[in-house]
Amino acid sequence: MSFSLLSPPTTLISPLSSSKILYTQKEKRLLRLTVKASENDDEKPSFNPFGFVTDNPSSRSAIQLPESPAEDGNVGQMLYRIEDKGKEYGSYVKSGGFRWFVRETGAKESRRGTVVFLHGAPTQSYSYRVVMSQMADLGFHCFAPDWIGFGFSDQPQPGYGFDYTEKEFHDVFDKLLDTLGVTSPFSLVVQGFLVGSYGLTWALKNQSRISKLAILNTPLTVSSPVPGLFQQLRIPLFGEFICQNAVMAERFIEAGSAYVLKLEKADVYRLPYLQSGAPGFAILEATKKANFKDITSQISAGFASGRWDTTILVAWGISDKYLPQSVAEEFQKGNPDLIKLKLIEGAGHMPQEDWPEKVVEALRVFL
């Protein structure tokens, strides 16, 4: 779903279905062209501007309006319904000139040490909420920040204090750790694309600060595929269009998993994109600045034998539709003595969301 200050959304009867759908002026023009083309060629399926990732029911329902839109069918009402959701264990912290949203569980004096969880794009730390709760019960002290530009943290406009480069993400993360008082070697858990990968390249530059490293499904080798979302974000003009789709994050999660995301969870992943266009432009800028092949090359070489000497757990959801199991296996071969591979059945690209209990068990044994 896309919103623009210059073209307020209006309600139309979709020619693709009998349901009411919320469109902006830009999307209406695209849809009219699509319908006209489909009239000339009935065999070609019409392009669905909301279906560029998946058509799972939870994200489809996000754009369906009831017969009485005043009940909950406009943006204001949607925000009112969900604006207080998804902030479990979280609070705001000022660091490095930015306001971060950081989740914390357990106590600083926890006997088993500190674990920092880093999410990937286009999601947020919300994905770790269950894992963090259970890890605290096991005696760990846990932090999980929303990266700058993501979730509930600040989303500065590119060019005004933050340009969404790898170095800048590393720099602000360093400052955040200082602000949180994470000084002793800590355990790091990383998952996901883009900013998730930056968590690993940060670790390569700060090996002395890491006691143990756990990696959930993350691109680890140069053979790692780049999902269509990030390829589309790089297309001029089209990237600016799709980055404002309010259901982008939830659809990305669903498309990488074997499961449909429950509506109450989808609400939270959708919320930042409903509140502002800033998260969309943040991921757009970060995607444009990223060199995916260079990043995976750094990771593959940096964690190889002779260059990395800390134990690594790779806990891999084998139903990941973005990254095949072969990526994890290839990565392990680069440093077989230190990299331990744990396959998680029934989990997809985000095992911490799909099956948090299995992730917790893998981390408990490893840490």
N, C-alpha and C positions, 0 to 999 in steps of 0.2 A: 504494500500500500504506500502511496506516495502523497505527501502533502507539500504545498508550496504557499508562501505568503502572497504570491502574485496570482495564483489561481486556486481559490478555495474549492475544496471538494464538493461535488454535487452528487445526488442520488439518481441513478438511471435504472431502467429495466435492461438487464444484460441480454443481448441477442444470443449469447451462448447458453443461457439458461433462463428459467423463469424467476430466479431469485434477484433481489435487489442487491446492488453492489456499489461501493463507494469509489468514485473515480475522480481524478483531477482532470483539468482541461487537456493536459498533455496526453494523458492515457486515453481520453475519449477520442482524440484525433487518431491515435495509433489503432484503437479498436475499430473505428469506422473504416480505416484503410484495410484492416484485416478482414472485416466482414465483406467489403466490396470485392476483395481479391478472392474470398472463398466462394462468392456467388459465381465467379467466372470459372472456378475449378472446384467442383464439389468433392473431388477425391482427396484434395489436400486438407488436412485438419487445420482449423483456424488457430492462430497463435494466441495463447492465453498469457497476457502480460503478468499474471500472478503465478504462473506455473513454471517458472524457469528452473526450479529446483525439484519440487515434488508436489503431488496433489493429495497428500495425506489429509484425512478429515479434520484434524485439529487446526491446521493452518488455513484450510479452506473456510472453516467456520469463522475464522477471525475477520473475514471480509464480507460475510453474509449478514445482511441487516434484517431485523424482524419486520413484520407487517406494520408495526407501530414504532417507527424509528425513535420517537421520543423516549421510549423505555430504556434502551441501551445502545442505540444504533449510531450515535454520533461520537466524534472523537472525545469531546468533553466528558460524556457519560462513560465511555470506555476507560478513560484515565481515572475518573472518579472511582470506578469499580475496582481498579487494580493498583492504584498508585501507592498503596501502603503494603503491597506484597513484595516478597522476595528479598527482604533485608535481614534475614535471620543472622544473628550473631554479629551484625555489622555496625560500624560507626564511621564517622568521617574524621580524617586525619589530614592536617595541613603539612605538606612536605615539598621542598623544592619549588615553591611558588604555586603549587597546585593542590587542589583538594581531592584526596583519594578516598574511595570507599573501601574499607578493609574489614573483612570478617575475622573474628578471633574466637577460638575456643580453648579450654584448658587454662591452666595457670602458668605464669612465667617460671615458677619454681618446679614445674612438672618434672618428675624423676626421669622421664625418658627423652627429654630434650625438645627442641623446637623443630617444627616442620613447616615449610613455606610451600604453598600450592599456587601454581601459576596456570592460568587458563589460556586458551588459544582464541583465534578469531573465527567467527564474529560473535563469540559468546561472552561469558562473564563468570565471576567467581561463584555465582549461585550454583553452578554445577557441582561444587564440592561440599555443599551444605551438609549432606548426610554423612559423607566420609569424615568431615571435620568433627561432627558431633560424636561419632563412634570412636574416632581416634583420641578425642579428649577423654572419653570413658576408659580408654586403655592407658592413659597416663601421659599423653603427648600434649604439648602446647602448640597450637596451630594458628597460622595466619594465611589468609587468601585475599589478596587485593584484586580489585578491578583495575586492569591496566588503564593508563591515561588514554582517553578516547573511547573507552568501552564501559558498559554497565552503568554504574551510578557514580563513577569518578568523573572529574572534569573532562570536558571534550573541547579543548581549545581549537579555534579556527586555525587551519594550516597557515603558516607564515606569521602568526602573531604569538611568538613565544615558544612554539613547538611545531616541528615540521614532520614528525612521525617517521624519523629515520631510526635505524638500528642503534646507532650511537646514542641518540637522545633517549630511547627507551632504556638502554643500559645505564645512562647517567641518572635518570630519575629513579630507577630502581635502586641504585646504590644509595641515594639520598633517603629513599623510603625506608630501607633497612636500618639506616642510622637513626631515623626518627622513631622507628618501632623498637629500637634497642636490641636488634639482632646482631650481636657482636661475636659470639662464640661460633665455631663451625656448626652449621645446621644442616638438616636434611632438606633436600629440594625435590619437589614433585612437579613435573611439567607435562602438559598435554596440549596438543592442537597445533594448528597452522599459524604462521606469521608471528604474532607476539609470543605464542608458545615456543616457536623455534628460537626467538630472541632470548627466551629463558635459558636455552641450552647454550647459545653462543656466549651469553653472560657467564655461565658456569665455566666455560672453557677459559675465560680470562680471569676467573676467580677460584681456581681449583682449591686453593688453601682454605677457602671459606666453606667448602662443602664437605660434610662428613660422609653422607651417602646421597646418591642420586637415584631417583625413581622416574622412569619415563613411561607415561601412558601413550596411547596412539598419537604419534607425532612423526612428521617426515624426517627420516634419519639418513637416507642415502640419496645419491643423485638419481636413482631410479624411481624415487617417490613421485607419484603423479600429482599434478596440480589440479585441484577441483575446478569445475566449470565456473563456479562463482567468482573465483579470483581471476580467471581468464577473461570473464565478461566485464569485470570491474576495470580492466585495462583498456577496453574498447572505448575510444573517444566518443563522447556524448552518451552512448549507451550505458557506460559505467556511471555517469552522473545520474542517469535515470534510475537504474536498478538499485543504486546505493540508498535510495530513499524509500525502498520497499519495507514497510513496517513489519512484515512477517519474514524478513530475510533470515534472521538468526534461527528462528524455530524451524524453518524449512530446511536450513542447512543441517541442523541437528537430526531431523527426521530422515533426511536423505542419506545420512551416514550410518543409520541404525536399522535394525530389524523391527523396530517398534514405532508406534504412533505416539507422539508426545502428548501427554494429558493436557487438557485445556488450561488447568490451573498453573502448570509449569510453563506452557507456551505464553501465557499472559505475562510472566516475568521477563522472559527473553525478548518479548515484543515491546515491553514498556519503554525502554530508553529511546527506541525508534519512533514511538508515538509522541513522546514528550518534545522531541526536537529533531531537526534535520542534522544536528552536529555529529551524532554517532555514525551516520551514514557517510558523511564527508570525511570523518576520521579514518574509517576503514578503507575508503576510496584512496585517500592520500597515502596511507600505510602500504596498501597494495601496490600503488604506482612506484613507491620508493623501494620496494623490496626486490631483491634479486634472488629468486627462489633457488636457482641452480647453485649460485655461489654460497647461499646459506647452508644447503644440504651438503655441499662439498666440504665446508668448514666443519660441520658436525661429524660427517663420516670420517674425515681424517683426524679431527681433534680428539675423538674418543677411541682411536685405534690403539693397539698394543704399543707400548713404549712412549706414548704421549699422554696417557691418562692412567692414573694409578689408584683411583677410588672405585669401590664396588658400585656397580650399576644394576638396578632391576628394570627390566623392560616388561611391563605388565600389559599385555596386548589383547584387546577385544577382537576376536577372530572373525566377527561378522561385520567388520569395518568395510563400508562400501566405497571409501575413498582411498584407503591405504591397505594393500594386501598384506597378508601374513609374511610373505616373502621379504618385505622391507625389514621387518624385525629380525628375521633369520639372517639376512645378509649383514645387518648391522652387528649382530652377535658374533659373526665369524671374524669381524675385524679386531675383536678383543675377547676371545672365548674364555679366558681365565677370570676376567673381572665382570663380564656382562652375563647376567642370569636372565633367562627368558621364561616368563610365566604366561601361558596362554589362558585367556578368560573366555570360556564358552558362554554363548548367549549374550555377549556384549558387542556393541558396534564401535563407532569412532570415538564415542565418549563413554568409556566404561564406568566412569564415576557417576554418570547419570543413569546409564542402563542397568548396572548391577553394582551399586556401591558396596554391598556387603562383601562381594568377592574381591573388590579392590582393597578394602580394609584388611581382609585376611592376608592378602599378598603383602601388604605393607607391614602388617604386624610381624609376620615371619621374617621379613627382610630387615626391618629397622630394629 
